[in-house]
Amino acid sequence: MTLQLASNLSEDPGEKSSPLEKTFAVLEFVAERGGATAKEISDALGYPMPSVYRLAKALVQTGYLVHLKDQRRFELGYKPHQLAVSLHRQIGIPTQVKSVIADLHQRLSMAAYFAVYRGADVVVAYVVDSPKHPRLTPLNFGFHEAAHATAFGKIMLAGMNEPQRNQYLAVHKPKSLLENTITDQAELSTHLESVMIDGIAWEHEEFVAGKTCAAVGVHNGAGMVVGAVAVSADTAFMVGREREVEVALRDSANKVSKYFRTGLAR
């Protein structure tokens, strides 16, 4: 459930792709694999070896890949790290907000998240977890997919007006991830209306099997939803703690909302 440009392109090697798409496909494949030989890239993406070498050479020359000649493989260069640093700087979560999310993690012994709008996307901006209580595998910084199936996505979709929501879902068409995932737009709209009324979103094994998530919206001074605080845990660990989780989420969301209104999170 990460960005799958490389794998999508490889589903039909005969389908025409632009040179830029092919270049990014090579870059993403190497990144996801932690390194790859030219043959591995060729076999996975269906590109001829000369094309792979040409694309990889361009990525090496621009700093996105490095060529380990002794191992005959390509790995990520240093340019992606520079871009990641810039992205973190642009999204820029304040220290006070980070502290609230860290406190939420400690309070509930669950992975805790903060999500925001970035353009037309719902994006994971900050995560606090631990070895005993890890984040859901795809929910790293920058994750911006499957809003219909995540608790933080639902609470933020519920905060949109109907035209905004319809436009979002028209672009980000709901996909079935698990048996419980809601994909029918009418059913999803009804569900999101309930989320808006309740002020809390729950996701029971709609996104990752055996996991349950919950989220509450963060509001700005105009009362608009501008973000969400959320937690995730094993479904069995969540059972019986629903009220405790709701109270903690509302308390944390209120603190973060206060920051967005006044610049103070406490």
N, C-alpha and C positions, 0 to 999 in steps of 0.2 A: 504493500500500500504506500510505497514511496512513489515519486515521480517515475513513470515507466516509459519514458520516451524511447530508450534504447530497445526495450523488449517489444514495445508496440511496433517499432519499425521492423523488428526482426520477424514479426508474425507473418509478413508477406514480403519476402525479399524482392519479389517482382514488382511491387508497387513503387512507383517513382517517388524518390525523395530528393529534396534540394541538397546541394553540397553542405549548406549550413546544418540541416537536419542530420545528415550523415556524420558531420564532425561532432555534433553534440551527442549523437548516439555512441560514438566511439568513446568520448570523454566519460559519459555516464556509465558505460559498461565497465571501463577500467576502474572507475570510482567504486561501483557496487561490488566488484570482484576483489578489490584491494590489489589490483595489478593484473595484467594479462599479457600473454604473448600475442604476436600478430596473428598466428594461426587460430588462437582461441577467439580473438575478435572476429576474424573472418568466418569461423564456423558458427558463432553465435548470431552475428548480424547478417550473414549471407552476402558480405561484400567480397569482391575479388582481392587477393593479396596485394596486388599493386595499389589498389584503391586504399586499402588499410594503411599501407606504408605511407602513402601520400598524405592521408588525413592525419595520421599520427605524427608525421614529421612537422606538419603545420602546427599541431598542438604543442609539440616539443619546442619549436622555435618561438612560440608566444608564451611559454612558461606554464602552460596548463598540464603538460605531461613531462616526465623525464624518461629517458631511455637507459635502462640498466643493461649495458652491452654484454657484460659478463654473464648475465642471467637471460639475455635475449627476451626481455619483457619490458612493458611500459607500466609506470606507476604515476600517481598524481604528482604534479609539480607544485610550485609554491604560489602560483597566481590564484588558485581557488581559495587558499587560506586568506589571502589579502581581500578577496571579494567577500568572504564570510565575515571577516572583521568589519568591513564596511557595512554589511547588512545588519550586523548586531548593533553597530553605532546608529544606523538610521532608525531601527525599531526602538532602540534605547529605552529599556524598562528602568524606571527610577528605583533607587536603592530602597526607598520606603515600600514600594510595591513588592519588590523581591522579598523583603523581610516578612510581609504579610503572607506570601505564598509559602515561605519556609516555615512560618509558625503553623500554618494550616497542615502542612505535612507532618510536623511533630505532634500536633494536637490529635490527629486522627490515625497516625501511623499508616498513611496511604500516600501514593504518589499525588502530587498537587501541581496544578497547571494554571497558567494565565494566558488567555487568548484575546486577540484584538482584531479589529478590522484593519486590513491593509489594502487600500483600493477596494476592489470588489471581492476580496477573499477574506475568509475567516482563518486566522493564522495563529498557531501556537507560538507564543513569544517568550515564554519562560516556563521551566519545569524544575521541580525539586523532588528527588526521589532518593532511594537508598538501596543497598543490596537486598535487604529484607523486604522492602516495599518498592519494587522497581516500577518505572513508567511502562505503559503499554509500548511494545516494541516500535511501532511506527510513529509514536507521538514525540518526536524530537523537535527542537527549535526549527521553525519554518514550515512545519507540516500544515497544509492548507487544503486537504481533501476531505471528502465524506462528511460534510457538515450535517447532512441529514441523518447520519448514523452515530454521531458523537454527541455527548451531553452538552459540551460547550458550543458546538455548532447549532444544536437545537435551540438553546436559549438565545443565541444571537439571531437565528432565523426568525424566532418568535418575536424579536424586537423590531423586525422590519415591518413596514406597512405592506399591504397585500401586493401592490404593483412591484415594489422592490423585491419581495420574496419570489413572486412569479418570474421576474426577470432573472434572479439569481438561479432558480431551479431550472430555468430554460437553458442556461449556459452550463450549469453544473448538474447534469441530469442524475437523479438518484439511482445508484447501482446496488444490486443485491450483493451483500457481503456475507450474510449469514441468514439462516431461516427467519430470524426475528426482525431483520432489517425492513423498515418501511420504505417502499419504493413507489407505491401508488400515490399520485400527487394529491388526490382528494383526501385520502386517508391521512397523508402527512400533514395537510393543511389543518384538518380537524385536530390532529394530535398537537400541532404547534399552537393552536388556539388555546388548548388546555394548558400547555406549558406557559403561555403568556398570562393566563389567569392565575395559575398556581405560583408563578414566579420562580419555579425550579424545574429543571429538566433532568429526567432519569433515562438512562440507556442500559437496558438489561440484555447483554449478550447480542447486541445488534452490530457491534463493531469488531470485537475480538471474543472468541469463544471462551466461556468461563469467567468473563470479566463484567463488572458492572461499574458504571460511571454516573456522576451527578454533577450539576453545574448550576450556578446562580449568576445573574447578570450584574455587570458593573454599569452604573449610570453617571452621566455627566450632569452639569448644573441645570440643563434643560430637561432632565429626566429621560434622555435617550440612552438606550443600551449601546455602550461603546466598547465593551469587553466582557469577559466572563472569568470567574474563578471556578475550578473544577477539581474533582478527585477521581481516582480509579482504584479498584481493588478486585481481588478474587471475589466472585459472587458470594461464595460461602462466608467470606470474611465480612461482607457488607450486610448480610441478612441479620435482622434484629437491631441494626445500628442506624436505620434510616432517619430516625428523628435526630439522633446525635449528629449525623452527617449534615442534615439540613440546617440545624442551628449553627454549626461551625461554618458552613458555606455562606449563610446569610450574614453572619458576623464578619467574615473576611471580605465579602463583597461590599458591605457597608464601609469598611475601613478603606478599601481601594477606591470606592466611589467618592469618599471624602477627599482623598488625594486629588482626584480629577476635578472636584469642585473648588478645593482650597489650596492644593499643593501640599497637604499634610495627610499622611496615611494613618495617623494615630490620634 
